[in-house]
Amino acid sequence: MIEVTHEVNKCIGCGSCAAIEPKHWAMKGDKSHLKNSKSDGNGNFISKLKDEDYNEILESAQTCPVDCIKIKK
């Protein structure tokens, strides 16, 4: 499993993650939203994904201009 953290407060809502990877990302208002994620209470949303989703989620993280998507294996 991999853990993906989206630091929403840093997100500028450019939509690159949602454009690259709509399976896991969507736009909600003026911010990106990590689908099937839960808030940690500190402005971050966390989701556990299957290992086979790693390359897709990595690509979306690499397109983020403010580096607000973190991945842990």
Gaussian input, Z-matrix of N, CA and C with variables (Angstrom, degrees):
# hf/3-21g

backbone

0 1
 N
 C     1     B1
 C     2     B2     1     A1
 N     3     B3     2     A2     1     D1
 C     4     B4     3     A3     2     D2
 C     5     B5     4     A4     3     D3
 N     6     B6     5     A5     4     D4
 C     7     B7     6     A6     5     D5
 C     8     B8     7     A7     6     D6
 N     9     B9     8     A8     7     D7
 C    10    B10     9     A9     8     D8
 C    11    B11    10    A10     9     D9
 N    12    B12    11    A11    10    D10
 C    13    B13    12    A12    11    D11
 C    14    B14    13    A13    12    D12
 N    15    B15    14    A14    13    D13
 C    16    B16    15    A15    14    D14
 C    17    B17    16    A16    15    D15
 N    18    B18    17    A17    16    D16
 C    19    B19    18    A18    17    D17
 C    20    B20    19    A19    18    D18
 N    21    B21    20    A20    19    D19
 C    22    B22    21    A21    20    D20
 C    23    B23    22    A22    21    D21
 N    24    B24    23    A23    22    D22
 C    25    B25    24    A24    23    D23
 C    26    B26    25    A25    24    D24
 N    27    B27    26    A26    25    D25
 C    28    B28    27    A27    26    D26
 C    29    B29    28    A28    27    D27
 N    30    B30    29    A29    28    D28
 C    31    B31    30    A30    29    D29
 C    32    B32    31    A31    30    D30
 N    33    B33    32    A32    31    D31
 C    34    B34    33    A33    32    D32
 C    35    B35    34    A34    33    D33
 N    36    B36    35    A35    34    D34
 C    37    B37    36    A36    35    D35
 C    38    B38    37    A37    36    D36
 N    39    B39    38    A38    37    D37
 C    40    B40    39    A39    38    D38
 C    41    B41    40    A40    39    D39
 N    42    B42    41    A41    40    D40
 C    43    B43    42    A42    41    D41
 C    44    B44    43    A43    42    D42
 N    45    B45    44    A44    43    D43
 C    46    B46    45    A45    44    D44
 C    47    B47    46    A46    45    D45
 N    48    B48    47    A47    46    D46
 C    49    B49    48    A48    47    D47
 C    50    B50    49    A49    48    D48
 N    51    B51    50    A50    49    D49
 C    52    B52    51    A51    50    D50
 C    53    B53    52    A52    51    D51
 N    54    B54    53    A53    52    D52
 C    55    B55    54    A54    53    D53
 C    56    B56    55    A55    54    D54
 N    57    B57    56    A56    55    D55
 C    58    B58    57    A57    56    D56
 C    59    B59    58    A58    57    D57
 N    60    B60    59    A59    58    D58
 C    61    B61    60    A60    59    D59
 C    62    B62    61    A61    60    D60
 N    63    B63    62    A62    61    D61
 C    64    B64    63    A63    62    D62
 C    65    B65    64    A64    63    D63
 N    66    B66    65    A65    64    D64
 C    67    B67    66    A66    65    D65
 C    68    B68    67    A67    66    D66
 N    69    B69    68    A68    67    D67
 C    70    B70    69    A69    68    D68
 C    71    B71    70    A70    69    D69
 N    72    B72    71    A71    70    D70
 C    73    B73    72    A72    71    D71
 C    74    B74    73    A73    72    D72
 N    75    B75    74    A74    73    D73
 C    76    B76    75    A75    74    D74
 C    77    B77    76    A76    75    D75
 N    78    B78    77    A77    76    D76
 C    79    B79    78    A78    77    D77
 C    80    B80    79    A79    78    D78
 N    81    B81    80    A80    79    D79
 C    82    B82    81    A81    80    D80
 C    83    B83    82    A82    81    D81
 N    84    B84    83    A83    82    D82
 C    85    B85    84    A84    83    D83
 C    86    B86    85    A85    84    D84
 N    87    B87    86    A86    85    D85
 C    88    B88    87    A87    86    D86
 C    89    B89    88    A88    87    D87
 N    90    B90    89    A89    88    D88
 C    91    B91    90    A90    89    D89
 C    92    B92    91    A91    90    D90
 N    93    B93    92    A92    91    D91
 C    94    B94    93    A93    92    D92
 C    95    B95    94    A94    93    D93
 N    96    B96    95    A95    94    D94
 C    97    B97    96    A96    95    D95
 C    98    B98    97    A97    96    D96
 N    99    B99    98    A98    97    D97
 C   100   B100    99    A99    98    D98
 C   101   B101   100   A100    99    D99
 N   102   B102   101   A101   100   D100
 C   103   B103   102   A102   101   D101
 C   104   B104   103   A103   102   D102
 N   105   B105   104   A104   103   D103
 C   106   B106   105   A105   104   D104
 C   107   B107   106   A106   105   D105
 N   108   B108   107   A107   106   D106
 C   109   B109   108   A108   107   D107
 C   110   B110   109   A109   108   D108
 N   111   B111   110   A110   109   D109
 C   112   B112   111   A111   110   D110
 C   113   B113   112   A112   111   D111
 N   114   B114   113   A113   112   D112
 C   115   B115   114   A114   113   D113
 C   116   B116   115   A115   114   D114
 N   117   B117   116   A116   115   D115
 C   118   B118   117   A117   116   D116
 C   119   B119   118   A118   117   D117
 N   120   B120   119   A119   118   D118
 C   121   B121   120   A120   119   D119
 C   122   B122   121   A121   120   D120
 N   123   B123   122   A122   121   D121
 C   124   B124   123   A123   122   D122
 C   125   B125   124   A124   123   D123
 N   126   B126   125   A125   124   D124
 C   127   B127   126   A126   125   D125
 C   128   B128   127   A127   126   D126
 N   129   B129   128   A128   127   D127
 C   130   B130   129   A129   128   D128
 C   131   B131   130   A130   129   D129
 N   132   B132   131   A131   130   D130
 C   133   B133   132   A132   131   D131
 C   134   B134   133   A133   132   D132
 N   135   B135   134   A134   133   D133
 C   136   B136   135   A135   134   D134
 C   137   B137   136   A136   135   D135
 N   138   B138   137   A137   136   D136
 C   139   B139   138   A138   137   D137
 C   140   B140   139   A139   138   D138
 N   141   B141   140   A140   139   D139
 C   142   B142   141   A141   140   D140
 C   143   B143   142   A142   141   D141
 N   144   B144   143   A143   142   D142
 C   145   B145   144   A144   143   D143
 C   146   B146   145   A145   144   D144
 N   147   B147   146   A146   145   D145
 C   148   B148   147   A147   146   D146
 C   149   B149   148   A148   147   D147
 N   150   B150   149   A149   148   D148
 C   151   B151   150   A150   149   D149
 C   152   B152   151   A151   150   D150
 N   153   B153   152   A152   151   D151
 C   154   B154   153   A153   152   D152
 C   155   B155   154   A154   153   D153
 N   156   B156   155   A155   154   D154
 C   157   B157   156   A156   155   D155
 C   158   B158   157   A157   156   D156
 N   159   B159   158   A158   157   D157
 C   160   B160   159   A159   158   D158
 C   161   B161   160   A160   159   D159
 N   162   B162   161   A161   160   D160
 C   163   B163   162   A162   161   D161
 C   164   B164   163   A163   162   D162
 N   165   B165   164   A164   163   D163
 C   166   B166   165   A165   164   D164
 C   167   B167   166   A166   165   D165
 N   168   B168   167   A167   166   D166
 C   169   B169   168   A168   167   D167
 C   170   B170   169   A169   168   D168
 N   171   B171   170   A170   169   D169
 C   172   B172   171   A171   170   D170
 C   173   B173   172   A172   171   D171
 N   174   B174   173   A173   172   D172
 C   175   B175   174   A174   173   D173
 C   176   B176   175   A175   174   D174
 N   177   B177   176   A176   175   D175
 C   178   B178   177   A177   176   D176
 C   179   B179   178   A178   177   D177
 N   180   B180   179   A179   178   D178
 C   181   B181   180   A180   179   D179
 C   182   B182   181   A181   180   D180
 N   183   B183   182   A182   181   D181
 C   184   B184   183   A183   182   D182
 C   185   B185   184   A184   183   D183
 N   186   B186   185   A185   184   D184
 C   187   B187   186   A186   185   D185
 C   188   B188   187   A187   186   D186
 N   189   B189   188   A188   187   D187
 C   190   B190   189   A189   188   D188
 C   191   B191   190   A190   189   D189
 N   192   B192   191   A191   190   D190
 C   193   B193   192   A192   191   D191
 C   194   B194   193   A193   192   D192
 N   195   B195   194   A194   193   D193
 C   196   B196   195   A195   194   D194
 C   197   B197   196   A196   195   D195
 N   198   B198   197   A197   196   D196
 C   199   B199   198   A198   197   D197
 C   200   B200   199   A199   198   D198
 N   201   B201   200   A200   199   D199
 C   202   B202   201   A201   200   D200
 C   203   B203   202   A202   201   D201
 N   204   B204   203   A203   202   D202
 C   205   B205   204   A204   203   D203
 C   206   B206   205   A205   204   D204
 N   207   B207   206   A206   205   D205
 C   208   B208   207   A207   206   D206
 C   209   B209   208   A208   207   D207
 N   210   B210   209   A209   208   D208
 C   211   B211   210   A210   209   D209
 C   212   B212   211   A211   210   D210
 N   213   B213   212   A212   211   D211
 C   214   B214   213   A213   212   D212
 C   215   B215   214   A214   213   D213
 N   216   B216   215   A215   214   D214
 C   217   B217   216   A216   215   D215
 C   218   B218   217   A217   216   D216

   B1=1.4540
   B2=1.5281
   B3=1.3204
   B4=1.4597
   B5=1.5187
   B6=1.3173
   B7=1.4554
   B8=1.5238
   B9=1.3099
   B10=1.4670
   B11=1.5191
   B12=1.3302
   B13=1.4560
   B14=1.5171
   B15=1.3190
   B16=1.4636
   B17=1.5195
   B18=1.3347
   B19=1.4646
   B20=1.5323
   B21=1.3026
   B22=1.4667
   B23=1.5264
   B24=1.3167
   B25=1.4670
   B26=1.5219
   B27=1.3278
   B28=1.4602
   B29=1.5344
   B30=1.3215
   B31=1.4670
   B32=1.5282
   B33=1.3458
   B34=1.4687
   B35=1.5209
   B36=1.3229
   B37=1.4563
   B38=1.5190
   B39=1.3225
   B40=1.4689
   B41=1.5266
   B42=1.3349
   B43=1.4590
   B44=1.5186
   B45=1.3194
   B46=1.4667
   B47=1.5310
   B48=1.3131
   B49=1.4622
   B50=1.5338
   B51=1.3232
   B52=1.4657
   B53=1.5258
   B54=1.3193
   B55=1.4664
   B56=1.5241
   B57=1.3301
   B58=1.4673
   B59=1.5304
   B60=1.3193
   B61=1.4532
   B62=1.5273
   B63=1.3330
   B64=1.4750
   B65=1.5254
   B66=1.3255
   B67=1.4754
   B68=1.5301
   B69=1.3382
   B70=1.4618
   B71=1.5240
   B72=1.3455
   B73=1.4617
   B74=1.5214
   B75=1.3188
   B76=1.4661
   B77=1.5224
   B78=1.2950
   B79=1.4590
   B80=1.5245
   B81=1.3159
   B82=1.4734
   B83=1.5091
   B84=1.3153
   B85=1.4546
   B86=1.5082
   B87=1.3185
   B88=1.4640
   B89=1.5341
   B90=1.3312
   B91=1.4691
   B92=1.5251
   B93=1.3247
   B94=1.4587
   B95=1.5223
   B96=1.3201
   B97=1.4578
   B98=1.5213
   B99=1.3183
   B100=1.4581
   B101=1.5204
   B102=1.3148
   B103=1.4640
   B104=1.5243
   B105=1.3224
   B106=1.4731
   B107=1.5319
   B108=1.3155
   B109=1.4666
   B110=1.5252
   B111=1.3197
   B112=1.4648
   B113=1.5138
   B114=1.3228
   B115=1.4590
   B116=1.5217
   B117=1.3238
   B118=1.4654
   B119=1.5264
   B120=1.3428
   B121=1.4498
   B122=1.5194
   B123=1.3189
   B124=1.4676
   B125=1.5254
   B126=1.3201
   B127=1.4599
   B128=1.5141
   B129=1.3244
   B130=1.4589
   B131=1.5194
   B132=1.3294
   B133=1.4517
   B134=1.5104
   B135=1.3320
   B136=1.4599
   B137=1.5163
   B138=1.3394
   B139=1.4525
   B140=1.5231
   B141=1.3068
   B142=1.4698
   B143=1.5301
   B144=1.3280
   B145=1.4580
   B146=1.5239
   B147=1.3132
   B148=1.4555
   B149=1.5228
   B150=1.3271
   B151=1.4596
   B152=1.5274
   B153=1.3146
   B154=1.4647
   B155=1.5390
   B156=1.3206
   B157=1.4688
   B158=1.5315
   B159=1.3256
   B160=1.4620
   B161=1.5290
   B162=1.3186
   B163=1.4669
   B164=1.5227
   B165=1.3273
   B166=1.4636
   B167=1.5295
   B168=1.3124
   B169=1.4663
   B170=1.5246
   B171=1.3302
   B172=1.4647
   B173=1.5242
   B174=1.3161
   B175=1.4675
   B176=1.5219
   B177=1.3190
   B178=1.4641
   B179=1.5289
   B180=1.3356
   B181=1.4628
   B182=1.5281
   B183=1.3106
   B184=1.4613
   B185=1.5225
   B186=1.3276
   B187=1.4649
   B188=1.5226
   B189=1.3297
   B190=1.4646
   B191=1.5370
   B192=1.3280
   B193=1.4630
   B194=1.5289
   B195=1.3296
   B196=1.4660
   B197=1.5269
   B198=1.3293
   B199=1.4639
   B200=1.5291
   B201=1.3312
   B202=1.4664
   B203=1.5284
   B204=1.3432
   B205=1.4573
   B206=1.5206
   B207=1.3172
   B208=1.4592
   B209=1.5262
   B210=1.3330
   B211=1.4565
   B212=1.5231
   B213=1.3396
   B214=1.4657
   B215=1.5220
   B216=1.3227
   B217=1.4631
   B218=1.5012
   A1=109.04
   A2=114.18
   A3=120.23
   A4=108.40
   A5=115.86
   A6=121.58
   A7=108.24
   A8=115.37
   A9=121.23
   A10=108.19
   A11=115.89
   A12=121.78
   A13=108.66
   A14=115.76
   A15=122.09
   A16=107.49
   A17=115.74
   A18=121.48
   A19=107.44
   A20=115.39
   A21=121.99
   A22=112.46
   A23=117.88
   A24=120.08
   A25=112.30
   A26=117.59
   A27=121.88
   A28=112.50
   A29=116.66
   A30=122.61
   A31=110.70
   A32=115.65
   A33=120.14
   A34=111.86
   A35=117.41
   A36=121.66
   A37=114.54
   A38=117.68
   A39=120.06
   A40=111.57
   A41=117.49
   A42=121.66
   A43=114.91
   A44=118.28
   A45=119.24
   A46=111.70
   A47=118.03
   A48=120.35
   A49=111.06
   A50=116.73
   A51=120.93
   A52=111.87
   A53=116.94
   A54=120.60
   A55=110.94
   A56=116.43
   A57=122.08
   A58=111.00
   A59=117.49
   A60=122.49
   A61=112.59
   A62=117.89
   A63=119.84
   A64=114.11
   A65=117.22
   A66=120.32
   A67=111.06
   A68=116.96
   A69=120.86
   A70=114.55
   A71=117.98
   A72=121.17
   A73=111.23
   A74=115.79
   A75=122.60
   A76=107.90
   A77=116.03
   A78=120.28
   A79=108.26
   A80=115.63
   A81=122.74
   A82=106.08
   A83=116.29
   A84=119.91
   A85=109.55
   A86=117.53
   A87=121.01
   A88=112.71
   A89=117.42
   A90=122.00
   A91=109.93
   A92=114.92
   A93=120.82
   A94=108.57
   A95=115.50
   A96=121.16
   A97=108.25
   A98=117.09
   A99=123.29
   A100=107.64
   A101=116.30
   A102=120.83
   A103=110.95
   A104=115.20
   A105=122.93
   A106=112.84
   A107=115.71
   A108=119.63
   A109=110.27
   A110=113.68
   A111=120.19
   A112=109.18
   A113=115.79
   A114=121.44
   A115=110.28
   A116=115.19
   A117=119.60
   A118=111.02
   A119=117.00
   A120=121.65
   A121=114.14
   A122=116.69
   A123=121.64
   A124=112.61
   A125=117.30
   A126=120.73
   A127=114.06
   A128=116.80
   A129=121.39
   A130=109.48
   A131=115.54
   A132=120.85
   A133=108.11
   A134=115.88
   A135=122.17
   A136=109.79
   A137=114.94
   A138=121.28
   A139=109.08
   A140=116.29
   A141=122.56
   A142=106.85
   A143=115.20
   A144=120.74
   A145=110.11
   A146=115.01
   A147=121.08
   A148=109.93
   A149=115.86
   A150=121.21
   A151=112.26
   A152=117.35
   A153=119.86
   A154=112.87
   A155=118.11
   A156=121.63
   A157=112.15
   A158=117.06
   A159=120.98
   A160=113.14
   A161=118.65
   A162=120.54
   A163=112.34
   A164=116.39
   A165=120.12
   A166=111.40
   A167=116.31
   A168=119.98
   A169=110.62
   A170=116.78
   A171=120.59
   A172=110.58
   A173=116.88
   A174=120.26
   A175=111.17
   A176=117.24
   A177=119.56
   A178=110.49
   A179=117.48
   A180=120.70
   A181=111.21
   A182=116.74
   A183=120.71
   A184=112.78
   A185=117.52
   A186=120.10
   A187=112.64
   A188=117.29
   A189=121.29
   A190=110.46
   A191=117.43
   A192=119.71
   A193=114.46
   A194=118.04
   A195=120.42
   A196=112.62
   A197=117.00
   A198=122.49
   A199=112.53
   A200=116.55
   A201=119.28
   A202=112.60
   A203=117.11
   A204=121.66
   A205=107.93
   A206=116.43
   A207=122.55
   A208=108.70
   A209=115.89
   A210=121.97
   A211=109.62
   A212=116.14
   A213=122.04
   A214=107.81
   A215=115.57
   A216=120.21
   A217=110.32
   D1=148.94
   D2=172.78
   D3=-118.02
   D4=151.09
   D5=178.40
   D6=-112.79
   D7=125.55
   D8=179.95
   D9=-112.10
   D10=129.35
   D11=177.80
   D12=-117.37
   D13=129.00
   D14=176.43
   D15=-110.18
   D16=114.47
   D17=179.12
   D18=-85.45
   D19=90.23
   D20=-172.02
   D21=-60.55
   D22=-36.59
   D23=-178.74
   D24=-62.31
   D25=-28.76
   D26=178.41
   D27=-83.19
   D28=-21.40
   D29=-175.03
   D30=-62.15
   D31=130.68
   D32=177.78
   D33=-100.84
   D34=1.03
   D35=175.47
   D36=72.37
   D37=30.27
   D38=-178.89
   D39=-69.36
   D40=-25.69
   D41=176.35
   D42=84.34
   D43=6.11
   D44=-178.13
   D45=-63.29
   D46=-39.27
   D47=179.89
   D48=-63.81
   D49=-43.01
   D50=179.86
   D51=-68.16
   D52=-33.53
   D53=178.50
   D54=-70.49
   D55=-40.22
   D56=-177.87
   D57=-77.54
   D58=-38.43
   D59=-169.98
   D60=-136.53
   D61=67.97
   D62=-177.64
   D63=-66.87
   D64=-12.54
   D65=176.60
   D66=-63.72
   D67=-34.61
   D68=-175.94
   D69=-116.54
   D70=-10.16
   D71=-175.44
   D72=-128.73
   D73=147.39
   D74=174.52
   D75=-147.30
   D76=156.13
   D77=175.05
   D78=-89.25
   D79=133.41
   D80=174.34
   D81=-128.83
   D82=108.23
   D83=-176.10
   D84=65.06
   D85=-126.81
   D86=-177.58
   D87=-103.74
   D88=19.39
   D89=179.67
   D90=-133.97
   D91=156.96
   D92=171.45
   D93=-77.10
   D94=155.90
   D95=179.53
   D96=-133.15
   D97=126.40
   D98=174.65
   D99=-80.37
   D100=112.61
   D101=-177.01
   D102=-61.11
   D103=146.55
   D104=177.98
   D105=56.71
   D106=35.56
   D107=178.92
   D108=-107.74
   D109=163.61
   D110=178.88
   D111=-126.24
   D112=145.02
   D113=179.32
   D114=-71.95
   D115=142.72
   D116=173.76
   D117=-94.70
   D118=2.26
   D119=179.50
   D120=85.92
   D121=-3.23
   D122=-178.88
   D123=-118.42
   D124=21.80
   D125=179.89
   D126=87.40
   D127=6.59
   D128=177.94
   D129=-110.98
   D130=148.90
   D131=174.38
   D132=-119.74
   D133=134.21
   D134=-172.43
   D135=-123.18
   D136=139.58
   D137=177.10
   D138=-137.82
   D139=143.13
   D140=173.56
   D141=-99.22
   D142=127.04
   D143=-178.51
   D144=-123.55
   D145=160.88
   D146=177.83
   D147=-71.25
   D148=151.32
   D149=179.39
   D150=-56.17
   D151=-34.37
   D152=-178.62
   D153=-68.34
   D154=-12.18
   D155=176.32
   D156=-87.64
   D157=-2.49
   D158=-173.27
   D159=-56.74
   D160=-51.05
   D161=-176.45
   D162=-62.06
   D163=-38.83
   D164=178.60
   D165=-65.25
   D166=-47.36
   D167=-177.47
   D168=-70.27
   D169=-33.39
   D170=176.51
   D171=-62.94
   D172=-42.56
   D173=178.57
   D174=-61.15
   D175=-42.05
   D176=179.28
   D177=-66.44
   D178=-37.57
   D179=178.65
   D180=-66.35
   D181=-37.69
   D182=-178.76
   D183=-69.85
   D184=-22.01
   D185=178.61
   D186=-84.54
   D187=-12.54
   D188=-176.74
   D189=-69.97
   D190=119.47
   D191=-177.63
   D192=-73.09
   D193=-15.21
   D194=-179.14
   D195=-114.17
   D196=8.03
   D197=174.37
   D198=54.14
   D199=49.99
   D200=-178.49
   D201=-102.74
   D202=10.43
   D203=177.55
   D204=-114.65
   D205=119.11
   D206=-177.96
   D207=-114.70
   D208=141.26
   D209=-178.18
   D210=-127.12
   D211=132.49
   D212=174.27
   D213=-123.98
   D214=132.09
   D215=175.30
   D216=-89.73

